[in-house]
């Protein structure tokens, strides 16, 4: 290669690296970072091939994040998790992507096509930059996760429920569809806690939360809305359908048992309140108040009941 060609190659490499770093800095998520890494490796190291394996957010497994071969990118193979990384050739180049105290991925490439120290160093440079960007996105996702999730049950928290309710109300108005808000609350949970202790009560709430999570659709929003209660938002649902589903899960929750030293504890009955747009309110605060009023009525009447909120401007004081 002539000196002129070598100089031009260095300039092209520097330009590509600059664009790479800019793209990483402006990326909006881990998938963009992975794609950018593989595209740049394919462009700068066209005789090589490699794969990116990323660690899941909960750190329970690895998934294929993409790769490159013969100057072209290889698409990611979905997010199916592996508990460990696949075995490769003994002389395979393995580059852990680590930054900010986190291991976020591993880059693997056969040494064939990376014979020179310069090529291996270039791949290491790409991996290091990607590690910094990926770990930044992981840290942001963890912060968001903590901000919207209840630490005990893993469900969304009340703030997330209220924010999502606001958004779904705008959508319901725009497309002229229904929206249902369900409140579920264990009756006399304070007495259960006094008798069996905080740890046992927390375990019961976790079991209840898991049942709530699995009782509704993936598009429904399940939250922990209070010390002893849950809130569920059902987009595109009618009041009748929402009430039926609330009653079914209320009965399921009331039948749950946990065991302490081999002895079943409970039962803890559950009350439910249901409110819907547009029947019970046109804004977030009205719907929250309507659902809270409905569940208060259920508990005032002895608990272990479902009550639907009173209709707005209705002459019937008890629509049930």
Buried (B, 14 or more C-beta within 10 A) or exposed (E): EEEEEEEEEEEEBEEBBEEBBEBBEEBEEBBBBBBBBBBBBBBBBBEBBBBBBBBEEEEEBBBBBBBBBEBEBBEBEEEEEEEEBEEEEEEBBEBEBBBEEBBBBBBBBBEEBBEEEEBBEBBEBBBEBBBBBBBBBBBEEEEEEEEBBBEEBBBBBBEBBBEBBEEBBEEBEEEEBBBBBBBBBBBBBEEBBEEBEEEBBEBBBBBBBBBBBEBBEEEBBBBBBEEBBBBBBBBBBBBEBBBEBBBEBBBBBBEBEBEEEEEEBBBBBBBBBBBBBBBBBEEBEBBBBBBBBBBBBBBEEEBBBBBBBBBEEEEEEEBE
